[in-house]
Amino acid sequence: MTMENLDPEMVDLLPSLARHCPPAAVIDKHIYSPWLEGRLQAFLSKHHVDTLVVTGGETDVCVLATVLGAIDLGYRVVLVTDALCSSSDTTHDALLTVYHQRFAQQVETVEMETILSSWT
């Protein structure tokens, strides 16, 4: 699947999310890792961000690339476990186990309710 062959609506933000832009920023990526293209890192540095709250699709692919890169770059990583999904339940579950057990020192795992209650 390539951008040239997709209906642009397939990659647009849902209206319920788009209404938050601005003030929220949208930084598109074209590969698994958001770090290699440089736009995300530049944005975070410019805004003095030190903590990332990570949600997303493909727990075992894009989310994994995001989390590992964030750890390497020294960010505090908060992974919202009930705001993740994957096309493979087996590898999704396996990665949640890895995040909980192997990366427990580098990654905080929480549920969305914890995030929402701390922001109010």
ZAMARTI-640034 format. One record per residue: x, y, z of N, C-alpha, C in turn; residue in one letter. Coordinates in steps of 0.05 Angstrom, whole numbers, padded with zeros to 5 digits, always signed. Layout:
N
XYZXYZXYZa;...
end
This chain:
120
+00017-00023+00000+00000+00000+00000+00018+00025+00000m;+00013+00042-00018+00029+00067-00020+00010+00091-00019t;+00021+00114-00011+00005+00138-00009-00007+00145-00037m;+00007+00140-00058-00003+00146-00085-00029+00131-00091e;-00032+00107-00079-00055+00090-00085-00077+00091-00064n;-00074+00108-00044-00094+00110-00022-00111+00134-00026l;-00136+00131-00019-00154+00154-00018-00144+00172+00005d;-00139+00198+00002-00129+00215+00023-00145+00213+00049p;-00171+00207+00047-00187+00205+00071-00178+00181+00089e;-00164+00162+00077-00155+00139+00092-00134+00146+00113m;-00120+00168+00108-00098+00176+00127-00104+00202+00141v;-00128+00213+00137-00135+00237+00152-00142+00230+00181d;-00138+00250+00199-00146+00246+00226-00177+00244+00228l;-00186+00229+00247-00215+00228+00252-00224+00256+00261l;-00248+00265+00253-00257+00291+00261-00255+00296+00291p;-00260+00276+00308-00258+00280+00337-00230+00286+00346s;-00210+00278+00331-00182+00285+00337-00174+00310+00323l;-00182+00313+00298-00174+00336+00282-00182+00363+00295a;-00204+00363+00310-00213+00388+00323-00194+00398+00344r;-00174+00381+00352-00154+00390+00371-00129+00401+00358h;-00129+00402+00332-00106+00412+00317-00112+00438+00303c;-00100+00460+00310-00084+00463+00334-00102+00465+00359p;-00091+00463+00382-00063+00467+00390-00046+00442+00386p;-00058+00418+00384-00041+00394+00380-00028+00395+00353a;-00004+00383+00351+00011+00382+00326+00008+00354+00314a;+00008+00353+00288+00009+00327+00274+00036+00325+00260v;+00049+00303+00265+00075+00297+00253+00073+00270+00239i;+00070+00270+00213+00067+00245+00198+00094+00231+00197d;+00093+00204+00194+00117+00188+00190+00111+00169+00167k;+00132+00161+00153+00128+00144+00130+00141+00116+00133h;+00153+00112+00156+00166+00086+00162+00159+00078+00191i;+00167+00054+00199+00158+00045+00226+00167+00063+00248y;+00192+00071+00248+00203+00088+00269+00197+00117+00264s;+00188+00132+00284+00184+00161+00280+00211+00177+00283p;+00232+00163+00290+00257+00177+00297+00275+00182+00273w;+00275+00165+00253+00294+00166+00232+00290+00190+00213l;+00265+00198+00209+00260+00221+00192+00267+00248+00205e;+00269+00249+00231+00279+00272+00245+00259+00293+00253g;+00235+00293+00241+00216+00314+00248+00206+00313+00276r;+00200+00289+00286+00190+00286+00313+00211+00295+00333l;+00236+00286+00330+00257+00293+00349+00261+00324+00349q;+00261+00336+00325+00264+00365+00324+00241+00379+00338a;+00217+00370+00334+00194+00382+00348+00196+00379+00378f;+00202+00355+00388+00204+00351+00416+00227+00367+00429l;+00249+00369+00415+00271+00385+00426+00264+00415+00427s;+00251+00424+00406+00243+00453+00405+00225+00460+00428k;+00208+00441+00436+00188+00445+00457+00196+00435+00484h;+00221+00426+00486+00233+00417+00512+00217+00395+00524h;+00208+00376+00508+00193+00353+00517+00212+00332+00529v;+00206+00321+00552+00223+00300+00563+00207+00274+00569d;+00181+00274+00566+00164+00251+00572+00146+00246+00548t;+00143+00221+00540+00125+00213+00518+00104+00194+00529l;+00079+00200+00523+00057+00182+00529+00050+00168+00503v;+00055+00142+00502+00053+00128+00476+00028+00111+00475v;+00013+00115+00453-00010+00098+00446-00006+00091+00416t;-00023+00074+00406-00021+00070+00377-00027+00043+00367g;-00025+00040+00341-00031+00015+00328-00005+00000+00323g;-00008-00026+00322+00014-00045+00318+00034-00044+00340e;+00025-00054+00363+00041-00056+00387+00069-00068+00382t;+00069-00087+00364+00094-00102+00358+00110-00092+00335d;+00102-00069+00323+00117-00058+00301+00122-00029+00306v;+00104-00011+00299+00108+00018+00301+00111+00026+00330c;+00095+00016+00348+00097+00023+00376+00124+00014+00387v;+00132-00010+00380+00158-00020+00389+00180-00002+00379l;+00180+00005+00354+00201+00023+00343+00201+00050+00357a;+00178+00060+00363+00175+00085+00377+00187+00084+00405t;+00179+00063+00420+00187+00060+00448+00217+00055+00450v;+00228+00038+00433+00257+00032+00435+00273+00056+00428l;+00265+00071+00407+00279+00096+00400+00277+00117+00422g;+00254+00119+00434+00251+00138+00456+00269+00132+00480a;+00271+00106+00486+00289+00097+00507+00318+00105+00500i;+00326+00099+00476+00353+00105+00467+00359+00135+00468d;+00339+00151+00463+00343+00180+00463+00339+00193+00491l;+00333+00176+00511+00332+00186+00538+00306+00197+00548g;+00284+00192+00533+00258+00202+00541+00246+00184+00563y;+00231+00196+00581+00214+00181+00599+00191+00171+00582r;+00185+00145+00583+00164+00133+00566+00142+00122+00583v;+00118+00131+00578+00094+00121+00591+00077+00108+00569v;+00074+00082+00571+00059+00066+00551+00031+00061+00561l;+00011+00069+00546-00017+00066+00555-00027+00039+00543v;-00027+00019+00561-00032-00008+00552-00059-00014+00540t;-00080+00000+00549-00106-00004+00537-00113+00015+00515d;-00092+00029+00504-00095+00046+00481-00075+00037+00459a;-00071+00011+00459-00053-00002+00439-00069-00023+00424l;-00061-00029+00400-00074-00051+00385-00054-00063+00366c;-00060-00086+00355-00043-00099+00335-00061-00117+00318s;-00051-00122+00294-00066-00141+00277-00060-00170+00286s;-00042-00173+00305-00036-00200+00315-00039-00200+00346s;-00059-00213+00355-00064-00215+00384-00040-00228+00398d;-00029-00249+00386-00007-00264+00398+00018-00246+00403t;+00026-00231+00382+00050-00214+00386+00043-00189+00403t;+00019-00179+00401+00010-00157+00419+00014-00166+00448h;+00003-00189+00455+00005-00199+00482+00034-00203+00490d;+00050-00215+00472+00078-00220+00477+00093-00194+00483a;+00087-00173+00467+00101-00147+00471+00092-00134+00497l;+00067-00137+00505+00059-00126+00531+00075-00139+00553l;+00079-00165+00551+00095-00179+00570+00124-00169+00570t;+00135-00165+00547+00162-00154+00545+00163-00126+00558v;+00144-00109+00551+00144-00082+00563+00142-00083+00593y;+00126-00101+00604+00122-00104+00633+00147-00116+00646h;+00158-00136+00634+00180-00151+00647+00208-00142+00640q;+00214-00139+00614+00241-00133+00606+00247-00103+00607r;+00228-00087+00601+00232-00058+00601+00219-00043+00624f;+00214-00057+00645+00200-00044+00668+00215-00021+00680a;+00242-00021+00677+00258+00002+00687+00257+00026+00669q;+00253+00021+00643+00253+00043+00623+00226+00052+00614q;+00205+00035+00618+00179+00042+00608+00158+00038+00631v;+00143+00059+00635+00120+00057+00654+00096+00048+00638e;+00082+00028+00648+00058+00019+00635+00034+00026+00652t;+00015+00039+00640-00009+00048+00655-00033+00044+00637v;-00057+00046+00649-00082+00045+00634-00091+00074+00630e;-00108+00078+00610-00117+00105+00602-00130+00120+00626m;-00145+00106+00642-00158+00118+00665-00137+00132+00683e;-00114+00120+00687-00093+00131+00703-00084+00158+00691t;-00080+00158+00665-00071+00182+00652-00092+00204+00655i;-00117+00197+00649-00139+00217+00649-00143+00228+00677l;-00141+00211+00698-00146+00221+00725-00123+00238+00735s;-00099+00234+00724-00077+00251+00733-00077+00279+00719s;-00092+00281+00697-00093+00307+00683-00116+00324+00692w;-00133+00314+00709-00156+00331+00717-00152+00343+00744t;
end
